[in-house]
Amino acid sequence: MKRTILCEKDEEGHFVMECPELPGCLTEGETLEEALESINEAIAGCITSRIKTDTCE
């Protein structure tokens, strides 16, 4: 399933990524590659957590 990922650079130059379809799914990385890896892990974690707690929307 494809998800929307929003990406911005913060004041310190880090890449901040968010998945708007999963409220609270937000991460950052010093490089774009690091941030992409981190957001993919965060998305998987959010989905797994919601399945385990039966809070899927």
KAGI-V982659 format. One record per residue. N is the residue number from 1. PSI is psi as a letter, one per 20 degrees, with the letter a starting at -180 (* if undefined). OMEGA is omega in radians with two decimals (* if undefined). Layout:
[[N PSI OMEGA] [N PSI OMEGA]]
This chain:
[[1 p 3.12] [2 q 3.12] [3 q 3.05] [4 p 3.09] [5 p 3.06] [6 p -3.09] [7 p 3.07] [8 q 2.99] [9 p 3.11] [10 a -3.09] [11 h -3.11] [12 i 3.13] [13 j 3.09] [14 q 3.08] [15 p 3.13] [16 p -3.11] [17 q -3.11] [18 q 3.05] [19 o -3.05] [20 h 3.12] [21 i 3.14] [22 n -3.10] [23 p -3.13] [24 i -3.14] [25 n -3.00] [26 p -3.14] [27 r 3.11] [28 r 3.09] [29 q 3.13] [30 h 3.10] [31 r 3.11] [32 g 3.14] [33 g 3.13] [34 g -3.14] [35 g 3.11] [36 g 3.11] [37 g -3.11] [38 g -3.14] [39 h 3.08] [40 g 3.09] [41 g -3.14] [42 g 3.11] [43 g 3.12] [44 g 3.13] [45 g 3.12] [46 g -3.12] [47 g 3.12] [48 g -3.14] [49 g -3.13] [50 h 3.08] [51 g -3.11] [52 h -3.11] [53 j 3.12] [54 l 3.11] [55 k 3.10] [56 q 3.13] [57 * *]]
